[in-house]
Amino acid sequence: MNKTTNHLLASNRRLELCQFKTRPRTRSERDWSAPTMTKDWLAVHGLRAMHVTADDLKHVLRECESLKTANLQTMISALYEFEDRIHNLLLKVNRRMQWMLQGSRRVFGVQGARRLGLLIDASDKLLCSHLSGHLRRCLIQLLKDQIAPHTEVFYVATYGSTVTPLWEKPRKITPNVLLEAQHFFGVSMQNSGASNLMAGVKTMLRVGRLYNLDQVTVVVGSLPDQEYSQLREYVGQCDDKDSPMVWSFVCFDCRDERVSDILKRLTEINSSTFYLHCYTPQSNEGIRRSNEIQLLECELSEAKCLAEVVGKFRLELERGQTDSMGEVLGVPVLPPEDVDELVLCLIQGGTFRPETSKCWLSRHGLRAKKLDFFQMLTPHAYPQTSIFVDSIGREVTGKVYADTMIQVEWPNGTTKNVYLKLPILYDYQKKLTEHITLLEKRISWLKLGSRKVFGSLVEEHVVVLVDLSADNAPVLAQIKAFLKQLLEHQISKFVRFFNIIAVGGEVEPLFKSLSKVTAQSLQEAWKWVLAKGTAGTRNVMAALRLVNDMLNSTQFPSVGLYLLTTGSPNQETAQLTEYLEHLNVKISCSLHVAFFVPDFKCENDAVEAKIAESLSTIAHSTGGRFHWFTAHCLKTSDDVDLLMAELASSLRFSDENNKLIARLQQTTRKEGISFPW
């Protein structure tokens, strides 16, 4: 090899080494983009750390109620300060969210461990597919973005039919080690048959324990050879309380839903040390299923709800029109025991009818408003023309359209030429922004008052099943407060006939049958609720049998059943769904389940998730809706989840439209190209 060649190779090597150098981050960047897991980041910068939780708001509101006549201006100033703290938090969380969706973090999540192990799927199905090149580029980007600046010790292995480590043991990070890893990702990493994920996890567990790794990231892009039950049995061994090691499972652009389902169920074994990250290059919709993104979205949702509540209360203070603290807060506080009457606002013949998010979206969704991005583009799109030329032995694509139009890839993988004018895109962006605002308002509306607990009561005939088992003695006051809000704000306004059934020691109904909603029947219901105590267990089947006995299909052709509970029923899920199916033969009814997790509950996240899954199955078997909430936040709501999915699609379409506008503006500025517009 001559001197010139050696000089060029040395120059290239120096250039590659320079690529791993990173600029120091500013103090403001470190504040929201720390290379820590989102759970740890929120512990420092989240609602509770910044003292802007619902409990902090309760404290401010109680002061407002007690001092509003004596020192009104001081209390208004305090609420302004509280609002500022919330808005600062929203800004930080939004920045963190955007940072999470950039670079290699969008693909692999945050990889900030000092001692990191990386296990990569090298099966034929992944590395012999069109995704191979993209995976390699993403791994190199991960190396430069996160591993080079933050990791001290690094270990790499691939799994296929067998496990292939890059090194025998973890290596300290040096420029040479980084170049070895880069060359491996870009060139040396070879496909190796099947997808033996269990063997890969065994290897990483052994290496992790032997060399004290802080985190293991597993990149999965194909369906594992093992069944979930086999993987769960072994992955459960990774949950070592003595030496906890974080496991991050990355679902890499896998269109097979079975893969993401397996990984999701594996990470539910212990949500404190197991994390799921989903990645699809086409959109951010899949990424929003990732645990870290969901944590940020939950924090954002709770912060926005608090901002709206405190703003509303401040305005009412300024106008001298204050409602009760519980109504404003959305998490009700039980009134004193001597308050034995409801504050009612009976609406007769009102035109507004609440509806489920599914029905609402059928009239106000993207499709209904013809705001789907590709729906908007279709009238202006033309398929690419191509022809096979025998003389050169290949297919040739038309060049005239390609030069004078914008090329857009459709969801089915085809590329079309699009002929558009900028005003059309500007108008679409305006309508999309209005649609996003409307969605955010409805989401906030669903998270306030009794809708946070029960969702919207959409039926005119309603039976509320209340869990008053002995386990609920510590939260009896909260349960009664939930029922008070429901009676005052929904049943009194939108329901014609109702009943309440206490599920406890004995299943006891308020009325023998459904009673017409009147001021007298509602006050009687509230007095009955105040007198109730807790006893026995959750005999939901007995309550359903009582519903079956009291309902008359002629008088009440359809009924909405709303179950408020804090745990699993006595009966198996299959028994309840089978009986509900039998009940629906007699009368059309939907069972909506509200799952309340009190603060004193000690179950781990996996147990809670299992209970939630069972209750969700029961609700969905009748076409009902499922709500899972705590005193501080709404964890899952079918109504809200549908709107969040619609919001994610709207934001994705907005991003695509902005990119198209930028491309079109850039094209029109090019010299030598003349357009009709």
C-alpha positions in Angstrom: 0.0 0.0 0.0 1.6 3.3 -1.1 2.0 6.4 1.1 -0.9 8.3 -0.6 -3.3 5.5 0.2 -2.1 5.3 3.8 -2.5 9.0 4.2 -6.1 8.9 2.8 -7.0 6.1 5.1 -5.6 7.9 8.1 -7.4 11.1 7.1 -10.7 9.1 6.8 -10.1 7.5 10.2 -9.5 11.0 11.8 -12.7 12.2 10.1 -14.7 9.2 11.5 -13.3 9.8 15.0 -14.4 13.4 14.8 -17.9 12.3 14.1 -18.1 10.9 17.7 -17.3 14.3 19.3 -20.3 16.1 20.7 -20.8 19.7 21.6 -21.5 20.5 25.3 -25.2 21.1 25.9 -26.5 24.3 27.4 -28.0 24.5 30.9 -31.5 24.8 29.5 -31.0 21.8 27.3 -29.8 19.7 30.2 -32.9 20.7 32.1 -35.3 18.9 29.7 -33.1 16.6 27.6 -31.2 14.8 30.3 -30.1 11.3 29.1 -32.1 9.7 31.8 -35.2 7.5 31.6 -38.4 9.6 31.5 -39.6 8.2 34.8 -36.4 9.5 36.5 -36.7 12.8 34.6 -40.3 13.3 35.8 -39.2 12.6 39.4 -37.1 15.8 39.1 -39.1 18.0 36.7 -42.7 16.5 36.8 -45.9 17.7 38.5 -45.1 16.3 41.9 -41.5 17.5 41.9 -42.6 21.0 40.9 -45.5 20.9 43.5 -48.3 21.5 41.0 -50.4 18.4 41.6 -54.1 18.2 42.3 -53.3 18.1 46.0 -51.3 21.3 45.7 -54.3 22.8 43.8 -56.7 21.6 46.5 -54.6 23.5 49.1 -54.7 26.7 47.1 -58.4 26.4 46.5 -59.2 25.8 50.1 -57.3 28.9 51.0 -59.2 30.8 48.3 -62.5 29.6 49.7 -61.6 30.6 53.3 -59.9 33.9 52.5 -61.6 35.1 49.3 -63.6 37.9 51.1 -60.7 38.9 53.4 -57.9 39.1 50.8 -59.2 38.4 47.3 -56.4 40.0 45.4 -53.8 38.0 47.2 -55.5 34.7 46.3 -55.9 35.7 42.7 -52.2 36.5 42.6 -51.5 33.1 44.1 -53.6 31.4 41.4 -51.7 33.4 38.7 -48.4 32.1 40.1 -49.8 28.6 40.2 -50.8 28.9 36.5 -47.3 30.2 35.6 -45.7 27.1 37.2 -48.0 24.8 35.3 -47.3 26.6 31.9 -43.6 26.4 32.6 -44.0 22.7 33.3 -46.0 22.2 30.1 -43.2 23.9 28.1 -40.6 21.6 29.7 -42.6 18.4 29.0 -43.4 19.5 25.4 -39.7 20.1 24.8 -38.8 16.8 26.3 -41.5 15.2 24.0 -40.0 16.8 20.9 -36.5 15.8 22.0 -37.7 12.2 22.4 -39.0 12.2 18.8 -35.6 13.3 17.3 -32.6 11.3 16.1 -31.9 7.9 17.5 -34.2 8.5 20.5 -37.2 8.3 18.1 -36.0 4.8 17.1 -34.6 3.3 20.4 -35.8 5.6 23.1 -33.4 7.1 25.7 -30.2 5.1 26.1 -28.4 7.0 28.9 -27.0 4.1 30.9 -23.3 4.3 31.8 -22.9 0.5 31.4 -25.0 -0.6 28.5 -25.7 -3.9 26.7 -27.2 -4.0 23.3 -28.9 -7.1 21.8 -29.9 -7.0 18.2 -32.2 -9.2 16.1 -30.1 -10.7 13.3 -32.7 -13.1 12.0 -33.0 -13.8 8.3 -36.5 -12.3 8.4 -35.1 -8.9 9.5 -31.6 -8.7 8.0 -32.6 -10.2 4.7 -35.5 -7.7 4.3 -35.7 -4.1 3.0 -35.4 -3.0 6.6 -31.8 -4.2 6.9 -30.1 -1.0 5.6 -32.4 1.2 7.7 -31.6 -0.7 10.8 -27.9 -0.4 10.2 -28.1 3.3 9.7 -30.2 3.7 12.8 -27.7 1.7 14.9 -24.8 3.9 13.7 -26.9 7.0 14.5 -27.5 5.6 18.0 -23.8 5.1 18.4 -23.1 8.8 17.6 -26.1 10.4 19.3 -26.3 8.5 22.6 -23.6 5.9 23.2 -20.6 7.9 22.4 -21.5 10.9 24.6 -23.0 9.1 27.6 -21.9 5.5 27.8 -18.7 4.3 29.6 -18.9 0.6 29.2 -20.5 -1.1 26.1 -21.4 -4.6 25.0 -23.0 -5.8 21.8 -24.4 -9.1 20.7 -26.8 -10.3 18.0 -29.3 -13.2 18.1 -30.6 -15.4 15.4 -30.4 -19.2 15.5 -27.4 -18.6 17.8 -26.1 -15.7 19.8 -23.1 -13.8 18.3 -21.2 -11.3 20.6 -19.0 -8.6 19.1 -16.6 -8.9 22.0 -16.0 -11.5 24.6 -16.8 -9.0 27.4 -18.0 -5.4 27.7 -15.5 -2.8 26.5 -14.7 0.7 27.8 -15.8 3.3 25.3 -12.9 4.6 23.3 -12.8 6.0 19.7 -11.4 2.6 18.5 -14.2 0.7 20.2 -16.8 3.0 18.7 -15.3 2.5 15.2 -15.3 -1.3 15.7 -19.0 -1.1 16.6 -19.7 1.2 13.7 -18.0 -1.2 11.3 -19.9 -4.1 12.8 -23.3 -2.3 12.4 -22.6 -1.1 8.9 -20.7 -4.1 7.4 -19.9 -7.1 9.6 -23.3 -7.8 11.2 -24.7 -10.9 9.3 -28.1 -12.6 9.3 -28.1 -15.9 11.3 -31.2 -17.9 10.6 -34.1 -18.0 13.1 -35.2 -15.6 15.9 -34.1 -17.3 19.2 -34.9 -14.3 21.5 -34.7 -16.5 24.6 -31.1 -17.5 23.9 -30.2 -13.8 23.4 -31.9 -12.8 26.7 -30.1 -15.6 28.6 -26.7 -14.3 27.2 -27.4 -10.7 28.2 -28.7 -11.7 31.6 -25.5 -13.7 32.2 -23.2 -10.9 30.9 -25.2 -8.2 32.7 -24.9 -9.9 36.1 -21.3 -10.8 35.6 -20.2 -7.3 34.5 -22.8 -5.2 36.4 -24.5 -3.7 33.4 -27.0 -0.9 34.2 -29.3 -1.5 31.2 -29.9 -4.0 28.4 -31.6 -2.8 25.2 -33.1 -5.6 23.1 -34.0 -4.6 19.5 -36.7 -7.0 18.1 -37.8 -6.9 14.5 -39.3 -10.3 13.9 -41.6 -12.8 15.7 -39.6 -14.7 18.3 -39.3 -18.5 18.0 -40.7 -19.0 21.5 -44.2 -18.6 22.7 -45.1 -15.8 25.1 -45.5 -18.2 28.0 -42.0 -19.5 27.6 -40.5 -16.1 27.3 -42.5 -14.8 30.3 -41.2 -17.6 32.5 -37.6 -16.8 31.7 -37.8 -13.0 31.4 -39.4 -13.0 34.9 -35.9 -14.2 36.2 -34.5 -10.9 34.9 -36.5 -9.1 37.6 -33.7 -9.2 40.2 -34.5 -7.0 43.2 -31.0 -7.3 44.6 -29.3 -6.0 41.5 -32.0 -4.3 39.4 -31.0 -4.0 35.7 -33.2 -2.0 33.3 -34.5 -3.9 30.3 -35.6 -1.9 27.3 -37.4 -3.8 24.5 -37.5 -2.0 21.2 -40.1 -3.1 18.6 -38.3 -2.1 15.4 -40.7 -1.3 12.5 -42.4 -4.7 12.8 -45.8 -4.8 11.1 -46.7 -8.0 12.9 -49.0 -7.0 15.8 -48.0 -10.3 17.6 -44.5 -9.0 18.1 -45.6 -5.7 19.8 -48.2 -7.6 21.8 -45.6 -10.1 23.1 -43.1 -7.3 24.1 -45.9 -5.2 25.7 -46.9 -8.2 27.9 -43.3 -8.9 28.8 -42.7 -5.3 29.9 -45.8 -5.5 32.1 -44.0 -8.1 34.3 -42.4 -5.2 36.1 -43.1 -1.7 34.7 -40.4 -0.1 37.0 -37.5 -1.9 35.3 -39.0 -3.2 32.0 -39.7 -0.7 29.2 -41.3 -0.9 25.8 -40.4 1.4 22.8 -42.2 1.1 19.5 -40.9 2.5 16.3 -42.3 3.0 12.8 -40.5 5.3 10.3 -43.7 6.4 8.5 -45.3 8.2 11.5 -45.2 8.9 15.2 -48.4 7.0 15.9 -46.6 3.7 16.7 -44.0 5.6 18.9 -46.8 7.0 21.0 -47.4 3.4 22.3 -44.0 3.5 23.9 -43.9 3.6 27.7 -41.8 6.8 28.0 -44.0 8.7 25.5 -47.1 7.6 27.3 -45.7 8.8 30.6 -45.0 12.2 29.1 -48.5 12.3 27.5 -50.1 11.4 30.9 -48.1 14.2 32.5 -49.1 16.7 29.8 -52.8 15.6 30.1 -52.9 16.1 33.8 -51.0 19.4 33.6 -53.4 20.7 30.9 -56.4 19.6 33.0 -55.0 21.4 36.1 -54.3 24.6 34.0 -57.9 24.6 32.8 -59.2 24.1 36.3 -57.2 26.8 38.0 -57.8 29.2 35.1 -61.6 28.6 35.5 -61.5 29.1 39.2 -59.4 32.3 38.9 -61.8 33.8 36.4 -64.7 33.0 38.7 -62.9 34.6 41.6 -62.3 37.7 39.6 -66.0 37.9 38.5 -67.2 37.1 42.1 -68.9 33.9 40.8 -67.4 30.9 42.5 -68.8 27.3 42.4 -68.0 24.7 44.9 -64.4 23.6 45.1 -65.2 20.0 44.2 -66.9 21.0 40.9 -64.0 23.2 39.8 -61.3 20.7 40.8 -62.9 17.7 39.0 -61.8 15.4 41.8 -64.7 15.8 44.2 -64.5 16.5 47.9 -67.4 15.2 49.9 -69.4 18.0 51.5 -69.9 18.0 55.3 -72.3 15.4 56.6 -75.0 17.9 57.4 -75.3 18.7 53.7 -78.0 16.2 52.8 -79.4 17.8 49.7 -78.2 17.9 46.1 -77.8 21.1 44.1 -79.9 20.2 41.1 -80.4 21.7 37.7 -83.1 19.6 36.0 -83.2 20.1 32.2 -86.4 19.1 30.5 -86.5 18.6 26.8 -82.9 19.8 26.2 -81.5 19.6 22.6 -78.0 18.6 23.7 -77.4 14.8 24.0 -74.1 13.4 25.2 -72.6 10.7 23.0 -69.6 8.4 22.9 -66.4 9.5 21.3 -67.0 6.9 18.6 -70.3 8.5 17.6 -68.9 12.0 18.0 -66.0 11.2 15.7 -68.4 9.8 13.1 -69.7 13.3 12.7 -66.6 15.4 13.7 -63.6 13.2 12.8 -61.0 13.6 10.1 -62.9 11.3 7.7 -66.3 13.0 8.4 -64.8 16.4 7.7 -62.7 15.1 4.7 -59.5 16.2 6.5 -57.5 13.0 6.0 -54.2 14.0 4.4 -54.4 11.5 1.6 -58.1 12.1 1.2 -57.2 15.8 0.5 -54.4 14.9 -1.9 -56.3 12.3 -4.0 -58.0 14.8 -6.4 -54.6 16.3 -7.2 -52.6 13.1 -7.4 -51.6 11.2 -10.6 -49.9 7.8 -10.7 -46.4 7.6 -11.9 -46.1 6.4 -15.5 -43.5 3.7 -16.3 -42.7 1.4 -19.2 -40.3 -1.4 -19.8 -37.6 -0.7 -22.4 -36.4 -3.9 -24.1 -33.2 -2.3 -25.5 -31.8 -1.5 -22.0 -33.6 -4.3 -20.2 -35.2 -2.2 -17.4 -38.2 -0.2 -16.4 -38.1 3.6 -17.0 -40.3 6.1 -15.1 -41.7 9.2 -16.8 -39.5 12.3 -16.1 -41.7 15.2 -17.1 -44.2 14.7 -14.2 -41.4 13.9 -11.8 -39.7 17.3 -12.6 -42.9 19.4 -12.5 -44.8 17.8 -9.6 -44.2 16.8 -6.0 -43.7 13.1 -5.3 -45.6 11.8 -2.3 -45.5 8.2 -0.9 -49.0 6.8 -0.2 -49.7 4.5 2.8 -49.8 1.4 0.5 -46.2 2.0 -0.5 -46.9 3.5 -4.0 -45.6 6.9 -5.1 -47.8 9.4 -6.8 -47.1 12.8 -8.5 -49.0 15.6 -6.8 -50.0 18.8 -8.6 -50.9 21.3 -5.9 -51.1 25.1 -5.2 -49.9 26.5 -2.0 -53.2 28.1 -1.0 -54.8 24.7 -1.0 -52.2 23.5 1.5 -52.6 26.7 3.6 -56.3 26.2 3.8 -56.0 22.6 4.8 -53.5 23.5 7.5 -56.0 26.1 8.9 -58.8 23.6 9.0 -56.5 20.9 10.6 -55.5 23.4 13.3 -59.1 24.1 14.1 -59.8 20.4 14.2 -56.9 19.8 16.6 -58.2 22.6 18.9 -61.7 21.0 18.9 -60.2 17.6 19.9 -58.2 19.1 22.7 -61.3 20.8 24.1 -63.3 17.6 24.0 -60.5 15.7 25.7 -60.4 18.3 28.5 -64.2 18.2 28.8 -64.2 14.4 29.2 -61.6 14.7 32.0 -63.6 17.0 34.2 -66.2 16.2 36.9 -68.2 13.0 36.8 -67.1 12.3 33.2 -63.6 11.6 34.4 -65.1 8.7 36.5 -68.0 7.4 34.5 -67.5 8.9 31.0 -70.6 10.4 29.4 -73.9 8.9 30.3 -75.4 8.4 26.8 -78.5 6.3 27.5 -81.8 7.6 28.8 -82.3 4.6 31.0 -79.4 4.0 33.5 -78.6 1.6 36.3 -75.5 2.4 38.4 -73.8 -0.6 40.2 -71.6 0.7 43.1 -68.9 -1.4 44.7 -69.4 -1.0 48.4 -67.4 -4.0 49.5 -65.5 -4.0 52.8 -62.2 -3.3 51.0 -63.6 0.2 50.1 -64.1 1.4 53.7 -61.1 3.8 53.4 -62.5 5.4 50.2 -66.2 5.4 51.0 -66.3 9.2 51.2 -64.7 9.5 47.7 -67.2 6.9 46.3 -70.1 8.9 47.7 -68.7 12.1 46.3 -68.4 10.5 42.8 -72.1 9.5 43.0 -73.1 13.0 44.2 -71.4 14.5 41.1 -73.0 11.9 38.8 -76.5 12.7 40.2 -76.1 16.4 40.0 -74.3 16.8 36.7 -75.4 14.0 34.4 -78.3 12.0 35.7 -80.3 15.1 36.5 -79.7 16.5 33.0 -79.6 13.7 30.5 -81.3 10.6 32.1 -85.1 9.9 32.1 -85.2 6.7 34.3 -82.5 5.5 36.8 -81.6 3.2 39.7 -78.6 2.5 41.9 -77.6 -0.9 43.2 -75.2 -1.3 46.1 -72.8 -4.3 45.6 -71.6 -5.4 49.0 -72.7 -7.7 51.8 -76.1 -7.9 50.2 -77.0 -6.7 46.8 -79.5 -3.9 47.5 -81.3 -1.6 45.0 -82.4 1.9 45.6 -85.8 1.4 43.9 -87.6 -1.9 43.0 -87.4 -0.9 39.4 -86.1 2.1 37.4 -87.5 5.4 38.7 -88.3 8.5 36.8 -85.7 11.3 37.2 -87.3 14.0 39.4 -86.0 16.4 42.0 -87.7 14.2 44.7 -86.2 10.9 43.4 -82.7 12.4 43.1 -82.8 13.8 46.7 -84.1 10.4 47.9 -81.2 8.7 46.0 -78.6 11.0 47.7 -80.0 10.3 51.2 -79.9 6.6 50.4 -76.2 6.9 49.3 -75.3 8.9 52.4 -76.7 6.2 54.7 -74.8 3.3 53.0 -71.7 1.6 54.5 -69.3 -1.0 53.3 -69.5 -4.8 53.8 -68.9 -8.1 52.1 -67.3 -8.7 48.7 -67.9 -7.8 45.0 -70.7 -10.1 44.0 -71.2 -8.5 40.6 -73.1 -11.6 39.3 -75.8 -11.2 41.9 -76.2 -7.5 40.9 -76.6 -8.5 37.2 -79.2 -11.1 38.1 -81.1 -8.3 40.1 -80.9 -6.1 37.0 -82.3 -9.0 34.9 -85.3 -9.4 37.3 -86.2 -5.7 37.5 -86.0 -4.8 33.8 -89.0 -5.0 31.5 -88.0 -5.2 27.8 -91.3 -3.5 26.8 -90.9 -0.5 29.1 -87.1 -0.2 28.8 -85.9 -1.6 25.5 -82.3 -0.4 26.1 -80.4 0.3 29.3 -76.9 1.5 30.2 -75.2 -0.2 33.1 -72.4 1.7 34.9 -70.2 -0.3 37.3 -67.9 1.7 39.7 -65.4 -0.7 41.3 -62.0 -0.8 42.9 -61.1 -4.4 42.1 -61.9 -7.8 40.5 -65.4 -9.2 40.9 -65.9 -12.5 42.8 -66.7 -14.3 39.5 -64.4 -15.2 36.6 -64.4 -13.0 33.6 -65.9 -15.8 31.4 -68.8 -16.3 33.7 -69.8 -12.6 33.7 -69.4 -12.2 29.9 -71.5 -15.3 29.3 -74.3 -14.0 31.6 -74.2 -10.6 30.0 -74.6 -12.2 26.6 -77.7 -14.0 28.0 -79.0 -10.7 29.4 -78.7 -9.0 26.0 -81.0 -11.6 24.5 -83.8 -10.2 26.8 -82.9 -6.5 26.6 -80.3 -4.4 24.9 -77.8 -3.3 27.5 -74.1 -2.1 27.6 -72.0 -2.5 30.7 -69.6 0.4 31.2 -66.9 -0.2 33.8 -65.2 2.6 35.9 -62.1 1.1 37.6 -60.9 3.4 40.5 -57.5 2.7 42.0 -57.3 4.4 45.5 -54.0 5.8 46.8 -53.9 3.2 49.6 -53.8 0.3 47.2 -50.5 -1.6 47.4 -50.8 -3.8 44.3 -47.9 -3.5 41.8 -48.5 -2.2 38.3 -48.7 -5.8 36.9 -51.6 -6.8 39.2 -53.4 -3.5 38.5 -52.9 -4.1 34.7 -54.3 -7.6 35.0 -57.4 -6.4 36.9 -57.9 -3.6 34.3 -57.6 -6.1 31.4 -60.2 -8.4 33.0 -62.7 -5.5 33.6 -62.0 -4.1 30.1 -62.9 -7.5 28.6 -66.2 -7.5 30.5 -67.1 -4.0 29.4 -66.1 -4.6 25.7 -68.1 -7.9 25.6 -71.3 -5.8 25.6 -70.0 -2.9 23.5 -69.5 -0.8 26.7 -66.6 1.5 27.6 -63.8 1.1 30.1 -62.4 3.9 32.3 -59.3 3.4 34.6 -58.5 6.3 36.9 -56.9 7.4 40.2 -57.5 10.4 42.4 -54.9 12.3 40.4 -55.1 11.2 36.8 -57.1 9.3 34.2 -54.9 6.3 33.2 -57.1 4.8 30.5 -60.4 5.8 29.0 -61.9 4.3 25.8 -63.5 7.7 25.0 -60.3 9.6 25.5 -58.1 7.0 23.8 -60.1 7.3 20.6 -59.7 11.0 20.7 -56.0 10.8 21.4 -55.6 8.5 18.4 -57.4 11.0 16.3 -55.3 13.8 17.7 -52.1 11.8 16.9 -53.3 11.3 13.3 -54.1 15.0 13.0 -50.7 16.0 14.3 -49.1 13.5 11.9 -51.1 15.0 9.0 -50.1 18.5 10.1 -46.4 17.5 10.0 -46.8 15.9 6.5 -48.6 19.0 5.2 -45.9 21.3 6.6 -43.2 19.2 4.9 -45.1 19.3 1.7 -45.5 23.1 1.9 -41.7 23.4 2.6 -40.9 21.2 -0.4 -43.3 23.1 -2.7 -41.9 26.5 -1.6 -38.3 25.2 -2.2 -39.3 23.9 -5.6 -40.9 27.2 -6.7 -37.8 29.1 -5.7 -35.5 27.1 -7.9 -34.3 29.0 -10.9 -35.1 27.8 -14.4 -38.4 26.1 -13.5 -41.6 27.8 -14.5 -45.0 26.7 -12.9 -48.5 27.6 -14.1 -49.2 29.1 -10.7 
